[in-house]
Amino acid sequence: MALARARTLGAVALLATLAWALVGRGLVNYDTLYAVVWGRDLARGVKPDYDAVLAPTPHPLATLGGVLLAPLSAASDRGVHGEAATTVVVIGAFLALGALAWVVYRLGAEWFNPAVGFLAAAIVLTRRPVLDFGARAYVDIPYVALVLGALLVETRRPRAGAPVLALLAVAGLLRPEAWLFSVAYVAWLWRAPRARDPRLIALALAAPVLWALSDLVVTGDPLHSLTGTRGNAQTLERITGLDDVPLTAPRRLGEILREPVLVGAAGGGLLALAYLRPRALLGAAAGVVAIVAFCVLAAAGLPILGRYLLLPAAILAIFCGAGAFGWATLPRGDPHRRPWAWFGVVTLVLLVVFTPAQVDRVQALRRALARQDGIQADLATLVRVPPGAIRASCAPVTVPNHRPVPLLALQLDVRPRVVVSAQERRPARGTWVEPATGAVARDYILDPRDLDKRIAPPPAAFEPVAGNPSWRVFTRC
């Protein structure tokens, strides 16, 4: 047992290293930066600013991680707060990518054969969106790994009960879709009288209850996460609503996996359900539940984002592996082996033909991360003390829009309300930070989906005090 665990940890670490080698570095995204800041504040006995302008959805497990990282949020030798904490987050993000690839491999091997698992893991670990969300430490990657881990437990121990629900409960503190998985699993267990246990219901409800209690304690509203996320979606005019799912969801899945994988997954899914149904049913059922959960969120007014489809994308990657190699699981002499094998050849040829385009996408991501990492490093340079051109003593600190707010709140060791967006108000005093060039604004500050892409100049009374290739700083203290 100990040796098996050591091998698993070694495989996860190796896969994490491979993911890092593909992209070259990691960053901490806007949502997770807020989680680190909120956790730091909670550790100090201060209520986090969940109501800050365009604050992200507070995920309880991510915020708890911020609490645990609070001792690392102190200033580094370079005078920048939070650098050690964000370094740990990035390491954890790549380990989550490694865990995701490992569990995808194990599921493919358990459901079909090791070759299926190997190809599925290779697909997942080379998709640009997966690497992008992983390298930027989005909670969606560990969420997907946890749900797939629950499927792996159920595969190895049918009707395992509590272990499966425990993993789903942890996942449910990162993403609410896991709640539907828990409910569906308990309903399925309840069909067998010997598996009925009221304690399983409590375990299935643990995540939504804890999430609501977290919101209630901090904001006084147990539904704050739902209403806040829905409000942000309306403010930013994000695509939402059940009517948009049929058109948007397939396109988003295509953006994650690309055309050859979708072809292989469609054929592999149909062939597996036709000739290896007992092996394919759990994966197919999980994929259906994942899509239903996505539809429920859309109907509730939450935005339709590509990263919300990472779970069904990972399951489709396994079925693509089945399309290529599932035939080897059939008994020798089975008449369906040969036609399935030919479909596998077609799938592999398509994957090989599209490999150069996939390489280009990963290289483009590598360049984008390097560019944004350099811009953040330039911002940290202006925060360092001494001299500290950007400092909390000359507040508020005004930035072009909401994007840099949590990063500067962490680096300056202040609450997010001290850093304000110029799109919301233009303070008459304090510190004003603006991108030095339009390229910096385009590559770091602005989002293609932003409604307002203007970069407001500082008021005339502000004096320039510092600058570098990425940023200019003005003050009126």
C-alpha positions, 0 to 999 in steps of 0.5 A: 500500500505504501509503495503504491502511494509512493508511486502515485505521488511520484507519477503526479509529481512527474506529470506536474513537472511535465506540465510546467515544462510545457508552459514554463511558468505559472501565475495566480489568477484574479479569483485565486488572488482574492482567495489568498487576500480574503484568507489573509484577512480572515486569519487576522480576524477581519471579515473579507471584502466579499462585496468589493466591486466585481469581486469573484465568487468566494469558494470556501475551500480556496478561501481556507487555503488562503487562511493556511497561507496567511503566514506566507503573506508577509513581506519578502526580502524584496519588500513585496507581500505575498510572494511566498504565498503565490509561489506555493499556490503556483506549485499547488496548481501544477500538482493539481494538473499532475493529479488530473492527468494521473486520474484521467490515466487511471480511469482510462486504464480501469474502464478500458485498458492502459493505452486508452488511459495514456492517450487520454492523459496525453490529450488532457495535458496538452490542451491549451485551455487545460494548461492555461487554467492550470498554470493560472491556478483556477480552482476548476482544475482541482475540482475536476481532479476530485470528481474524477477521483470519486469516479475512480473510487467508485470504479474500483469499489462499486457502491463505495458510499462514504469515500465517494461522497467525501471526495465530492464534498471536498469538490463541492467546496470549490464548485457547486456542480459537485452537489448534483453529483452527490445527490445523483450518487445518493439517489443511485445508492438508495436503489439498493436497500443494503446501501441505504444509510441516512448518514450518506445524506448528511455527507451529500449535503455537507458542501452546500450547507458549509458554503451557505454558512460561510456566506452567512457568517461573512455577508449575512446572506447565505445565498451571496455567492449565487446572487453575487455571481449572477450580478457580476454576470449581468454587469459584465453582460456575460452569456448566460441562460439555458437558451444559449447552452445548445449553441455555446456548450459545444463550441466551448468543448471544441475550444478545449479539446479541438476537432480530432478529439471530438471525433474520436470521443463521439466514435469511441463513446458510441462503440464503447456503449455498444460493445463494452457497455458495462465498462462505459456506463459510469463515464457516460452517466458522469458526463450526462450529470456534468452537462446537466449541472452546467445547464442548471448553473446557466438556468440560474443566471450564472455565466457560461464559461469554458472552464465550467466544461473541463469535467465533461471535456476530461471524460470525452478525452477518455472516450477519445482514448477508447475510440483509438484503443478500446478495441483491444479490450474486446476478446480475441475473435470478436467480430467488432475488433477489426472495424473498431481498430480501423476507427482507431487508426483514423482517430490517431491519424487525425490527432497526428495531423493536428499536432502542429496546430496544437504545438502552436497553441501551447507555444502561444500560451507559453509566450503569453504567460511569460509576457504577463509574468514580466508585467507583474514583475515590473509592478512588484518592482514599483511596490518594493520598499525602499523606495516604493513608488506604490505604497499604502501610505499614499492611498487610495491606489487607483488602477485602470480597472478591477484586474490588478486590485487583488494583486496590489492588495496582496503586494501592499498588504492592504484590504481590496477597498484601498485599491480602486478602479478608475472605471468606478471613481477618480480620487482627487488624491493618492497614487495613480497607476497606469500601463506604460503602453497600449500593449501592456493594457492589451496583454494584462489589464484588458479582457476581450470581453470587457465592456469598457476598454478605456484607460483613464489618465490621471488627474492633472494635479497628480505628479509622475514619480516613477515608471518602467517598461510596463507601468507609470506611477503618479502621486498626490499625497 
